[in-house]
Amino acid sequence: MINLTRGPPQLDNLIDMVLKHNTELVNKWMEMGVDVMSIDNDFGAQDRLMLSPPILPKVSVPHLYMYVQECLRS
């Protein structure tokens, strides 16, 4: 998790790889005709966020937005 705060160049590549993989899954699910999807993440501990609020939008929000856009396209 410390690497998320430092923002190494590999972080963006990793985020893009995860986004690409999950987007492919969403597309497959849409092709299969699923009626309901659950898109979630686990950035929280039992009593707090594991990521600070300024970092969370960079890691989570763009991915969730892309998933929803893929669903709307299909």
Secondary structure by P-SEA (a helix, b strand, c coil): cccccccccaaaaaaaaaaaaaaaaaaaaaaacccbbbbbbcccccccccccccccccccaaaaaaaaaaaaac
